């Protein structure tokens, strides 16, 4: 299984390097369209290789997806936590009832002897 994982990672690395080599041309990324940037007074732009933009978009998409799933599964984590707390509470109650029963059984025998 470990060999298959290493082969997959090697193939992925070859694909990523190939994409990076094929897309080395610089592109200009602007924060706002030029007309709106002039009106607002913010004309921020940066020139990056295209592969950086592609890989950055992939990473940003993955992070947004992970965050979205984490938020979506909140109700399941909360229910699991509540179930765990209820299980602990019931376990303590069962243990307490067992010790109370053991104590009361001894007392019942003594009560019968006193009669």
N, CA, C and O atoms as a Tinker XYZ file with bonds, in Angstrom:
   460  protein
     1  N      0.820000   -1.192000    0.000000    73     2
     2  CA     0.000000    0.000000    0.000000    64     1     3
     3  C      0.864000    1.256000    0.000000    63     2     4     5
     4  O      0.545000    2.246000   -0.658000    81     3
     5  N      1.958000    1.198000    0.746000    73     3     6
     6  CA     2.853000    2.340000    0.816000    64     5     7
     7  C      3.469000    2.632000   -0.559000    63     6     8     9
     8  O      3.666000    3.791000   -0.924000    81     7
     9  N      3.769000    1.576000   -1.311000    73     7    10
    10  CA     4.357000    1.740000   -2.642000    64     9    11
    11  C      3.374000    2.432000   -3.575000    63    10    12    13
    12  O      3.760000    3.305000   -4.352000    81    11
    13  N      2.110000    2.047000   -3.498000    73    11    14
    14  CA     1.099000    2.682000   -4.347000    64    13    15
    15  C      0.984000    4.162000   -4.011000    63    14    16    17
    16  O      0.838000    4.991000   -4.909000    81    15
    17  N      1.048000    4.503000   -2.732000    73    15    18
    18  CA     0.970000    5.904000   -2.323000    64    17    19
    19  C      2.150000    6.695000   -2.878000    63    18    20    21
    20  O      1.971000    7.802000   -3.387000    81    19
    21  N      3.358000    6.132000   -2.782000    73    19    22
    22  CA     4.536000    6.824000   -3.305000    64    21    23
    23  C      4.474000    6.964000   -4.824000    63    22    24    25
    24  O      4.880000    7.993000   -5.366000    81    23
    25  N      3.973000    5.948000   -5.513000    73    23    26
    26  CA     3.825000    6.046000   -6.968000    64    25    27
    27  C      2.816000    7.134000   -7.333000    63    26    28    29
    28  O      3.035000    7.894000   -8.276000    81    27
    29  N      1.717000    7.209000   -6.592000    73    27    30
    30  CA     0.721000    8.246000   -6.852000    64    29    31
    31  C      1.300000    9.632000   -6.610000    63    30    32    33
    32  O      1.090000   10.540000   -7.414000    81    31
    33  N      2.035000    9.805000   -5.497000    73    31    34
    34  CA     2.631000   11.106000   -5.208000    64    33    35
    35  C      3.681000   11.486000   -6.247000    63    34    36    37
    36  O      3.798000   12.659000   -6.602000    81    35
    37  N      4.444000   10.517000   -6.737000    73    35    38
    38  CA     5.433000   10.794000   -7.779000    64    37    39
    39  C      4.742000   11.215000   -9.075000    63    38    40    41
    40  O      5.181000   12.160000   -9.731000    81    39
    41  N      3.669000   10.525000   -9.447000    73    39    42
    42  CA     2.930000   10.896000  -10.656000    64    41    43
    43  C      2.315000   12.286000  -10.506000    63    42    44    45
    44  O      2.327000   13.078000  -11.449000    81    43
    45  N      1.781000   12.581000   -9.329000    73    43    46
    46  CA     1.212000   13.906000   -9.078000    64    45    47
    47  C      2.287000   14.986000   -9.178000    63    46    48    49
    48  O      2.043000   16.055000   -9.738000    81    47
    49  N      3.466000   14.714000   -8.640000    73    47    50
    50  CA     4.567000   15.686000   -8.718000    64    49    51
    51  C      4.971000   15.927000  -10.166000    63    50    52    53
    52  O      5.237000   17.066000  -10.547000    81    51
    53  N      5.020000   14.879000  -10.978000    73    51    54
    54  CA     5.376000   15.040000  -12.403000    64    53    55
    55  C      4.331000   15.893000  -13.106000    63    54    56    57
    56  O      4.678000   16.765000  -13.903000    81    55
    57  N      3.065000   15.651000  -12.823000    73    55    58
    58  CA     1.997000   16.438000  -13.456000    64    57    59
    59  C      2.087000   17.900000  -13.028000    63    58    60    61
    60  O      1.964000   18.795000  -13.864000    81    59
    61  N      2.299000   18.151000  -11.746000    73    59    62
    62  CA     2.378000   19.537000  -11.268000    64    61    63
    63  C      3.586000   20.270000  -11.847000    63    62    64    65
    64  O      3.477000   21.439000  -12.219000    81    63
    65  N      4.723000   19.607000  -11.926000    73    63    66
    66  CA     5.911000   20.241000  -12.514000    64    65    67
    67  C      5.686000   20.516000  -13.993000    63    66    68    69
    68  O      6.108000   21.557000  -14.497000    81    67
    69  N      5.030000   19.602000  -14.693000    73    67    70
    70  CA     4.739000   19.802000  -16.115000    64    69    71
    71  C      3.815000   21.005000  -16.317000    63    70    72    73
    72  O      4.034000   21.818000  -17.215000    81    71
    73  N      2.785000   21.111000  -15.479000    73    71    74
    74  CA     1.875000   22.257000  -15.577000    64    73    75
    75  C      2.621000   23.551000  -15.274000    63    74    76    77
    76  O      2.406000   24.566000  -15.937000    81    75
    77  N      3.495000   23.515000  -14.278000    73    75    78
    78  CA     4.252000   24.722000  -13.929000    64    77    79
    79  C      5.183000   25.136000  -15.059000    63    78    80    81
    80  O      5.295000   26.325000  -15.356000    81    79
    81  N      5.849000   24.186000  -15.689000    73    79    82
    82  CA     6.762000   24.516000  -16.792000    64    81    83
    83  C      6.012000   25.017000  -18.024000    63    82    84    85
    84  O      6.524000   25.856000  -18.764000    81    83
    85  N      4.814000   24.512000  -18.244000    73    83    86
    86  CA     4.042000   24.927000  -19.411000    64    85    87
    87  C      3.387000   26.294000  -19.213000    63    86    88    89
    88  O      2.983000   26.921000  -20.192000    81    87
    89  N      3.274000   26.771000  -17.970000    73    87    90
    90  CA     2.568000   28.027000  -17.681000    64    89    91
    91  C      3.451000   28.989000  -16.899000    63    90    92    93
    92  O      3.069000   29.457000  -15.827000    81    91
    93  N      4.616000   29.279000  -17.429000    73    91    94
    94  CA     5.558000   30.175000  -16.746000    64    93    95
    95  C      5.359000   31.634000  -17.095000    63    94    96    97
    96  O      5.959000   32.496000  -16.453000    81    95
    97  N      4.541000   31.944000  -18.088000    73    95    98
    98  CA     4.372000   33.323000  -18.520000    64    97    99
    99  C      3.724000   34.153000  -17.408000    63    98   100   101
   100  O      2.795000   33.692000  -16.745000    81    99
   101  N      4.213000   35.367000  -17.209000    73    99   102
   102  CA     3.619000   36.205000  -16.150000    64   101   103
   103  C      2.253000   36.763000  -16.566000    63   102   104   105
   104  O      2.030000   37.119000  -17.724000    81   103
   105  N      1.362000   36.827000  -15.598000    73   103   106
   106  CA     0.055000   37.451000  -15.793000    64   105   107
   107  C     -0.102000   38.512000  -14.710000    63   106   108   109
   108  O      0.498000   38.420000  -13.638000    81   107
   109  N     -0.907000   39.506000  -15.004000    73   107   110
   110  CA    -1.138000   40.582000  -14.044000    64   109   111
   111  C     -2.484000   40.381000  -13.382000    63   110   112   113
   112  O     -3.517000   40.283000  -14.043000    81   111
   113  N     -2.448000   40.321000  -12.069000    73   111   114
   114  CA    -3.680000   40.223000  -11.286000    64   113   115
   115  C     -3.954000   41.583000  -10.667000    63   114   116   117
   116  O     -3.081000   42.172000  -10.029000    81   115
   117  N     -5.178000   42.081000  -10.858000    73   115   118
   118  CA    -5.567000   43.378000  -10.308000    64   117   119
   119  C     -6.642000   43.174000   -9.256000    63   118   120   121
   120  O     -7.507000   42.311000   -9.402000    81   119
   121  N     -6.587000   43.963000   -8.202000    73   119   122
   122  CA    -7.574000   43.873000   -7.133000    64   121   123
   123  C     -8.947000   44.340000   -7.617000    63   122   124   125
   124  O     -9.961000   43.716000   -7.303000    81   123
   125  N     -8.984000   45.417000   -8.366000    73   123   126
   126  CA   -10.222000   45.987000   -8.902000    64   125   127
   127  C    -10.038000   46.262000  -10.384000    63   126   128   129
   128  O     -8.905000   46.402000  -10.845000    81   127
   129  N    -11.136000   46.344000  -11.148000    73   127   130
   130  CA   -11.004000   46.795000  -12.531000    64   129   131
   131  C    -10.368000   48.191000  -12.568000    63   130   132   133
   132  O    -10.531000   48.972000  -11.630000    81   131
   133  N     -9.661000   48.498000  -13.627000    73   131   134
   134  CA    -8.882000   49.741000  -13.677000    64   133   135
   135  C     -9.745000   50.989000  -13.491000    63   134   136   137
   136  O     -9.333000   51.916000  -12.794000    81   135
   137  N    -10.949000   51.034000  -14.106000    73   135   138
   138  CA   -11.816000   52.211000  -13.974000    64   137   139
   139  C    -12.285000   52.380000  -12.530000    63   138   140   141
   140  O    -12.275000   53.490000  -11.997000    81   139
   141  N    -12.693000   51.283000  -11.902000    73   139   142
   142  CA   -13.153000   51.341000  -10.522000    64   141   143
   143  C    -11.996000   51.648000   -9.580000    63   142   144   145
   144  O    -12.174000   52.339000   -8.577000    81   143
   145  N    -10.817000   51.138000   -9.901000    73   143   146
   146  CA    -9.633000   51.419000   -9.093000    64   145   147
   147  C     -9.273000   52.892000   -9.094000    63   146   148   149
   148  O     -8.847000   53.435000   -8.075000    81   147
   149  N     -9.444000   53.537000  -10.237000    73   147   150
   150  CA    -9.160000   54.976000  -10.315000    64   149   151
   151  C    -10.167000   55.782000   -9.498000    63   150   152   153
   152  O     -9.795000   56.752000   -8.838000    81   151
   153  N    -11.437000   55.386000   -9.539000    73   151   154
   154  CA   -12.481000   56.095000   -8.797000    64   153   155
   155  C    -12.255000   55.935000   -7.294000    63   154   156   157
   156  O    -12.340000   56.909000   -6.546000    81   155
   157  N    -11.972000   54.724000   -6.857000    73   155   158
   158  CA   -11.789000   54.451000   -5.434000    64   157   159
   159  C    -10.435000   54.940000   -4.950000    63   158   160   161
   160  O    -10.285000   55.303000   -3.783000    81   159
   161  N     -9.471000   54.952000   -5.820000    73   159   162
   162  CA    -8.129000   55.384000   -5.446000    64   161   163
   163  C     -7.226000   54.226000   -5.055000    63   162   164   165
   164  O     -6.146000   54.435000   -4.502000    81   163
   165  N     -7.664000   53.008000   -5.338000    73   163   166
   166  CA    -6.869000   51.825000   -5.039000    64   165   167
   167  C     -6.595000   51.124000   -6.355000    63   166   168   169
   168  O     -7.504000   50.567000   -6.970000    81   167
   169  N     -5.355000   51.152000   -6.783000    73   167   170
   170  CA    -4.991000   50.513000   -8.044000    64   169   171
   171  C     -3.894000   49.485000   -7.772000    63   170   172   173
   172  O     -2.758000   49.643000   -8.219000    81   171
   173  N     -4.248000   48.428000   -7.030000    73   171   174
   174  CA    -3.284000   47.399000   -6.659000    64   173   175
   175  C     -3.282000   46.297000   -7.706000    63   174   176   177
   176  O     -4.329000   45.746000   -8.042000    81   175
   177  N     -2.105000   45.983000   -8.215000    73   175   178
   178  CA    -1.951000   44.865000   -9.146000    64   177   179
   179  C     -0.591000   44.227000   -8.915000    63   178   180   181
   180  O      0.345000   44.874000   -8.445000    81   179
   181  N     -0.499000   42.941000   -9.255000    73   179   182
   182  CA     0.730000   42.189000   -9.073000    64   181   183
   183  C      0.911000   41.281000  -10.287000    63   182   184   185
   184  O     -0.058000   40.776000  -10.854000    81   183
   185  N      2.142000   41.090000  -10.664000    73   183   186
   186  CA     2.459000   40.242000  -11.803000    64   185   187
   187  C      3.068000   38.942000  -11.296000    63   186   188   189
   188  O      4.103000   38.955000  -10.630000    81   187
   189  N      2.422000   37.810000  -11.615000    73   187   190
   190  CA     2.842000   36.491000  -11.158000    64   189   191
   191  C      2.860000   35.510000  -12.319000    63   190   192   193
   192  O      2.159000   35.709000  -13.311000    81   191
   193  N      3.661000   34.446000  -12.205000    73   191   194
   194  CA     3.571000   33.384000  -13.217000    64   193   195
   195  C      2.193000   32.715000  -13.157000    63   194   196   197
   196  O      1.582000   32.630000  -12.092000    81   195
   197  N      1.721000   32.252000  -14.292000    73   195   198
   198  CA     0.379000   31.686000  -14.370000    64   197   199
   199  C      0.235000   30.454000  -13.482000    63   198   200   201
   200  O     -0.830000   30.244000  -12.901000    81   199
   201  N      1.282000   29.631000  -13.361000    73   199   202
   202  CA     1.152000   28.426000  -12.541000    64   201   203
   203  C      0.940000   28.767000  -11.064000    63   202   204   205
   204  O      0.283000   28.010000  -10.350000    81   203
   205  N      1.479000   29.885000  -10.599000    73   203   206
   206  CA     1.245000   30.305000   -9.212000    64   205   207
   207  C     -0.233000   30.649000   -9.019000    63   206   208   209
   208  O     -0.826000   30.321000   -7.991000    81   207
   209  N     -0.810000   31.302000  -10.003000    73   207   210
   210  CA    -2.231000   31.647000   -9.943000    64   209   211
   211  C     -3.079000   30.372000   -9.945000    63   210   212   213
   212  O     -4.035000   30.261000   -9.177000    81   211
   213  N     -2.731000   29.414000  -10.806000    73   211   214
   214  CA    -3.498000   28.164000  -10.902000    64   213   215
   215  C     -3.414000   27.392000   -9.588000    63   214   216   217
   216  O     -4.437000   26.987000   -9.037000    81   215
   217  N     -2.190000   27.187000   -9.085000    73   215   218
   218  CA    -2.022000   26.427000   -7.851000    64   217   219
   219  C     -2.629000   27.166000   -6.653000    63   218   220   221
   220  O     -3.175000   26.533000   -5.749000    81   219
   221  N     -2.539000   28.484000   -6.643000    73   219   222
   222  CA    -3.159000   29.265000   -5.571000    64   221   223
   223  C     -4.675000   29.127000   -5.572000    63   222   224   225
   224  O     -5.302000   29.046000   -4.516000    81   223
   225  N     -5.259000   29.102000   -6.765000    73   223   226
   226  CA    -6.715000   28.931000   -6.861000    64   225   227
   227  C     -7.125000   27.542000   -6.379000    63   226   228   229
   228  O     -8.161000   27.396000   -5.730000    81   227
   229  N     -6.326000   26.523000   -6.689000    73   227   230
   230  CA    -6.631000   25.171000   -6.224000    64   229   231
   231  C     -6.559000   25.100000   -4.699000    63   230   232   233
   232  O     -7.445000   24.536000   -4.058000    81   231
   233  N     -5.513000   25.667000   -4.129000    73   231   234
   234  CA    -5.356000   25.658000   -2.669000    64   233   235
   235  C     -6.485000   26.445000   -2.000000    63   234   236   237
   236  O     -7.031000   26.008000   -0.987000    81   235
   237  N     -6.831000   27.592000   -2.557000    73   235   238
   238  CA    -7.924000   28.384000   -1.988000    64   237   239
   239  C     -9.245000   27.618000   -2.057000    63   238   240   241
   240  O    -10.027000   27.654000   -1.107000    81   239
   241  N     -9.498000   26.935000   -3.154000    73   239   242
   242  CA   -10.713000   26.133000   -3.281000    64   241   243
   243  C    -10.756000   25.001000   -2.271000    63   242   244   245
   244  O    -11.805000   24.728000   -1.688000    81   243
   245  N     -9.629000   24.344000   -2.060000    73   243   246
   246  CA    -9.570000   23.269000   -1.069000    64   245   247
   247  C     -9.837000   23.799000    0.338000    63   246   248   249
   248  O    -10.588000   23.191000    1.100000    81   247
   249  N     -9.222000   24.929000    0.681000    73   247   250
   250  CA    -9.432000   25.500000    2.012000    64   249   251
   251  C    -10.876000   25.925000    2.227000    63   250   252   253
   252  O    -11.437000   25.703000    3.300000    81   251
   253  N    -11.479000   26.532000    1.218000    73   251   254
   254  CA   -12.882000   26.927000    1.319000    64   253   255
   255  C    -13.765000   25.691000    1.464000    63   254   256   257
   256  O    -14.707000   25.696000    2.257000    81   255
   257  N    -13.475000   24.635000    0.710000    73   255   258
   258  CA   -14.244000   23.397000    0.808000    64   257   259
   259  C    -14.111000   22.740000    2.166000    63   258   260   261
   260  O    -15.105000   22.278000    2.726000    81   259
   261  N    -12.888000   22.687000    2.714000    73   259   262
   262  CA   -12.691000   22.108000    4.037000    64   261   263
   263  C    -13.446000   22.900000    5.099000    63   262   264   265
   264  O    -14.084000   22.318000    5.976000    81   263
   265  N    -13.375000   24.210000    5.020000    73   263   266
   266  CA   -14.083000   25.054000    5.984000    64   265   267
   267  C    -15.592000   24.864000    5.867000    63   266   268   269
   268  O    -16.295000   24.782000    6.874000    81   267
   269  N    -16.084000   24.795000    4.632000    73   267   270
   270  CA   -17.516000   24.612000    4.401000    64   269   271
   271  C    -17.986000   23.290000    5.008000    63   270   272   273
   272  O    -19.021000   23.250000    5.673000    81   271
   273  N    -17.241000   22.216000    4.787000    73   271   274
   274  CA   -17.601000   20.911000    5.350000    64   273   275
   275  C    -17.525000   20.929000    6.874000    63   274   276   277
   276  O    -18.375000   20.342000    7.542000    81   275
   277  N    -16.521000   21.594000    7.424000    73   275   278
   278  CA   -16.385000   21.682000    8.875000    64   277   279
   279  C    -17.599000   22.379000    9.470000    63   278   280   281
   280  O    -18.119000   21.951000   10.501000    81   279
   281  N    -18.055000   23.454000    8.825000    73   279   282
   282  CA   -19.232000   24.177000    9.304000    64   281   283
   283  C    -20.498000   23.328000    9.120000    63   282   284   285
   284  O    -21.375000   23.333000    9.985000    81   283
   285  N    -20.598000   22.601000    8.002000    73   283   286
   286  CA   -21.776000   21.791000    7.717000    64   285   287
   287  C    -21.905000   20.630000    8.698000    63   286   288   289
   288  O    -23.020000   20.243000    9.049000    81   287
   289  N    -20.792000   20.075000    9.139000    73   287   290
   290  CA   -20.820000   18.917000   10.030000    64   289   291
   291  C    -20.863000   19.305000   11.506000    63   290   292   293
   292  O    -20.746000   18.437000   12.372000    81   291
   293  N    -21.026000   20.580000   11.805000    73   291   294
   294  CA   -21.075000   21.034000   13.193000    64   293   295
   295  C    -22.191000   20.336000   13.969000    63   294   296   297
   296  O    -21.992000   19.941000   15.118000    81   295
   297  N    -23.355000   20.184000   13.353000    73   295   298
   298  CA   -24.484000   19.570000   14.064000    64   297   299
   299  C    -24.170000   18.113000   14.426000    63   298   300   301
   300  O    -24.605000   17.634000   15.473000    81   299
   301  N    -23.426000   17.412000   13.580000    73   299   302
   302  CA   -23.074000   16.022000   13.877000    64   301   303
   303  C    -22.056000   15.948000   15.023000    63   302   304   305
   304  O    -22.148000   15.076000   15.887000    81   303
   305  N    -21.095000   16.861000   15.020000    73   303   306
   306  CA   -20.119000   16.881000   16.115000    64   305   307
   307  C    -20.796000   17.246000   17.429000    63   306   308   309
   308  O    -20.468000   16.678000   18.471000    81   307
   309  N    -21.741000   18.192000   17.395000    73   307   310
   310  CA   -22.453000   18.593000   18.609000    64   309   311
   311  C    -23.298000   17.433000   19.137000    63   310   312   313
   312  O    -23.351000   17.210000   20.346000    81   311
   313  N    -23.954000   16.697000   18.246000    73   311   314
   314  CA   -24.759000   15.550000   18.682000    64   313   315
   315  C    -23.870000   14.464000   19.281000    63   314   316   317
   316  O    -24.235000   13.850000   20.284000    81   315
   317  N    -22.713000   14.223000   18.678000    73   315   318
   318  CA   -21.788000   13.220000   19.216000    64   317   319
   319  C    -21.282000   13.637000   20.595000    63   318   320   321
   320  O    -21.167000   12.802000   21.492000    81   319
   321  N    -20.983000   14.911000   20.767000    73   319   322
   322  CA   -20.533000   15.407000   22.067000    64   321   323
   323  C    -21.636000   15.251000   23.112000    63   322   324   325
   324  O    -21.371000   14.825000   24.235000    81   323
   325  N    -22.874000   15.594000   22.745000    73   323   326
   326  CA   -23.991000   15.444000   23.676000    64   325   327
   327  C    -24.200000   13.974000   24.052000    63   326   328   329
   328  O    -24.448000   13.660000   25.216000    81   327
   329  N    -24.101000   13.080000   23.072000    73   327   330
   330  CA   -24.244000   11.648000   23.353000    64   329   331
   331  C    -23.136000   11.155000   24.277000    63   330   332   333
   332  O    -23.379000   10.351000   25.177000    81   331
   333  N    -21.921000   11.640000   24.047000    73   331   334
   334  CA   -20.799000   11.235000   24.897000    64   333   335
   335  C    -21.007000   11.705000   26.336000    63   334   336   337
   336  O    -20.759000   10.953000   27.278000    81   335
   337  N    -21.457000   12.933000   26.503000    73   335   338
   338  CA   -21.714000   13.454000   27.847000    64   337   339
   339  C    -22.853000   12.699000   28.530000    63   338   340   341
   340  O    -22.786000   12.420000   29.727000    81   339
   341  N    -23.894000   12.370000   27.770000    73   339   342
   342  CA   -25.007000   11.605000   28.336000    64   341   343
   343  C    -24.542000   10.209000   28.747000    63   342   344   345
   344  O    -24.951000    9.695000   29.789000    81   343
   345  N    -23.692000    9.601000   27.933000    73   343   346
   346  CA   -23.156000    8.275000   28.267000    64   345   347
   347  C    -22.341000    8.332000   29.549000    63   346   348   349
   348  O    -22.463000    7.451000   30.400000    81   347
   349  N    -21.517000    9.351000   29.695000    73   347   350
   350  CA   -20.729000    9.488000   30.922000    64   349   351
   351  C    -21.634000    9.697000   32.136000    63   350   352   353
   352  O    -21.403000    9.114000   33.195000    81   351
   353  N    -22.652000   10.520000   31.981000    73   351   354
   354  CA   -23.576000   10.795000   33.083000    64   353   355
   355  C    -24.311000    9.521000   33.487000    63   354   356   357
   356  O    -24.433000    9.222000   34.675000    81   355
   357  N    -24.802000    8.768000   32.498000    73   355   358
   358  CA   -25.521000    7.534000   32.798000    64   357   359
   359  C    -24.601000    6.485000   33.399000    63   358   360   361
   360  O    -25.020000    5.712000   34.261000    81   359
   361  N    -23.365000    6.450000   32.957000    73   359   362
   362  CA   -22.400000    5.497000   33.519000    64   361   363
   363  C    -22.148000    5.802000   34.988000    63   362   364   365
   364  O    -22.099000    4.888000   35.811000    81   363
   365  N    -21.988000    7.071000   35.322000    73   363   366
   366  CA   -21.805000    7.448000   36.724000    64   365   367
   367  C    -23.035000    7.101000   37.545000    63   366   368   369
   368  O    -22.918000    6.648000   38.684000    81   367
   369  N    -24.222000    7.312000   36.969000    73   367   370
   370  CA   -25.459000    7.015000   37.684000    64   369   371
   371  C    -25.601000    5.507000   37.925000    63   370   372   373
   372  O    -26.030000    5.098000   39.004000    81   371
   373  N    -25.251000    4.683000   36.944000    73   371   374
   374  CA   -25.316000    3.235000   37.112000    64   373   375
   375  C    -24.344000    2.787000   38.194000    63   374   376   377
   376  O    -24.679000    1.950000   39.032000    81   375
   377  N    -23.146000    3.344000   38.172000    73   375   378
   378  CA   -22.157000    2.987000   39.202000    64   377   379
   379  C    -22.660000    3.377000   40.592000    63   378   380   381
   380  O    -22.508000    2.618000   41.550000    81   379
   381  N    -23.259000    4.564000   40.694000    73   379   382
   382  CA   -23.789000    5.018000   41.979000    64   381   383
   383  C    -24.928000    4.119000   42.438000    63   382   384   385
   384  O    -25.010000    3.775000   43.617000    81   383
   385  N    -25.806000    3.736000   41.517000    73   383   386
   386  CA   -26.922000    2.867000   41.878000    64   385   387
   387  C    -26.442000    1.484000   42.321000    63   386   388   389
   388  O    -27.021000    0.891000   43.231000    81   387
   389  N    -25.391000    0.970000   41.686000    73   387   390
   390  CA   -24.850000   -0.327000   42.084000    64   389   391
   391  C    -24.275000   -0.268000   43.495000    63   390   392   393
   392  O    -24.485000   -1.177000   44.298000    81   391
   393  N    -23.547000    0.813000   43.791000    73   391   394
   394  CA   -22.984000    0.930000   45.138000    64   393   395
   395  C    -24.089000    1.145000   46.166000    63   394   396   397
   396  O    -24.005000    0.622000   47.277000    81   395
   397  N    -25.127000    1.908000   45.814000    73   395   398
   398  CA   -26.255000    2.114000   46.726000    64   397   399
   399  C    -26.994000    0.806000   46.972000    63   398   400   401
   400  O    -27.422000    0.534000   48.094000    81   399
   401  N    -27.146000   -0.011000   45.920000    73   399   402
   402  CA   -27.843000   -1.282000   46.053000    64   401   403
   403  C    -27.040000   -2.233000   46.945000    63   402   404   405
   404  O    -27.610000   -2.933000   47.782000    81   403
   405  N    -25.726000   -2.256000   46.764000    73   403   406
   406  CA   -24.890000   -3.123000   47.591000    64   405   407
   407  C    -24.977000   -2.697000   49.058000    63   406   408   409
   408  O    -25.027000   -3.547000   49.948000    81   407
   409  N    -24.994000   -1.409000   49.310000    73   407   410
   410  CA   -25.107000   -0.917000   50.687000    64   409   411
   411  C    -26.483000   -1.234000   51.264000    63   410   412   413
   412  O    -26.590000   -1.638000   52.422000    81   411
   413  N    -27.529000   -1.056000   50.472000    73   411   414
   414  CA   -28.881000   -1.268000   50.973000    64   413   415
   415  C    -29.168000   -2.752000   51.183000    63   414   416   417
   416  O    -29.958000   -3.097000   52.062000    81   415
   417  N    -28.548000   -3.642000   50.403000    73   415   418
   418  CA   -28.745000   -5.077000   50.614000    64   417   419
   419  C    -28.216000   -5.482000   51.977000    63   418   420   421
   420  O    -28.863000   -6.262000   52.677000    81   419
   421  N    -27.080000   -4.983000   52.365000    73   419   422
   422  CA   -26.551000   -5.267000   53.677000    64   421   423
   423  C    -27.459000   -4.733000   54.769000    63   422   424   425
   424  O    -27.636000   -5.382000   55.800000    81   423
   425  N    -28.031000   -3.572000   54.557000    73   423   426
   426  CA   -28.920000   -2.968000   55.546000    64   425   427
   427  C    -30.216000   -3.762000   55.659000    63   426   428   429
   428  O    -30.750000   -3.887000   56.761000    81   427
   429  N    -30.740000   -4.302000   54.565000    73   427   430
   430  CA   -31.961000   -5.090000   54.610000    64   429   431
   431  C    -31.774000   -6.351000   55.428000    63   430   432   433
   432  O    -32.673000   -6.757000   56.165000    81   431
   433  N    -30.618000   -6.970000   55.303000    73   431   434
   434  CA   -30.354000   -8.172000   56.082000    64   433   435
   435  C    -30.333000   -7.831000   57.561000    63   434   436   437
   436  O    -30.915000   -8.542000   58.381000    81   435
   437  N    -29.667000   -6.750000   57.892000    73   435   438
   438  CA   -29.641000   -6.321000   59.298000    64   437   439
   439  C    -31.042000   -5.953000   59.776000    63   438   440   441
   440  O    -31.395000   -6.228000   60.923000    81   439
   441  N    -31.831000   -5.344000   58.924000    73   439   442
   442  CA   -33.190000   -4.974000   59.320000    64   441   443
   443  C    -34.033000   -6.209000   59.578000    63   442   444   445
   444  O    -34.845000   -6.213000   60.504000    81   443
   445  N    -33.860000   -7.256000   58.786000    73   443   446
   446  CA   -34.599000   -8.485000   59.000000    64   445   447
   447  C    -34.194000   -9.165000   60.309000    63   446   448   449
   448  O    -35.032000   -9.735000   61.008000    81   447
   449  N    -32.939000   -9.099000   60.621000    73   447   450
   450  CA   -32.456000   -9.714000   61.862000    64   449   451
   451  C    -32.961000   -8.984000   63.106000    63   450   452   453
   452  O    -33.183000   -9.592000   64.153000    81   451
   453  N    -33.135000   -7.684000   62.969000    73   451   454
   454  CA   -33.615000   -6.888000   64.101000    64   453   455
   455  C    -35.076000   -7.201000   64.418000    63   454   456   457
   456  O    -35.498000   -7.034000   65.562000    81   455
   457  N    -35.853000   -7.648000   63.439000    73   455   458
   458  CA   -37.286000   -7.925000   63.646000    64   457   459
   459  C    -37.450000   -9.208000   64.314000    63   458   460
   460  O    -38.577000   -9.626000   64.580000    81   459
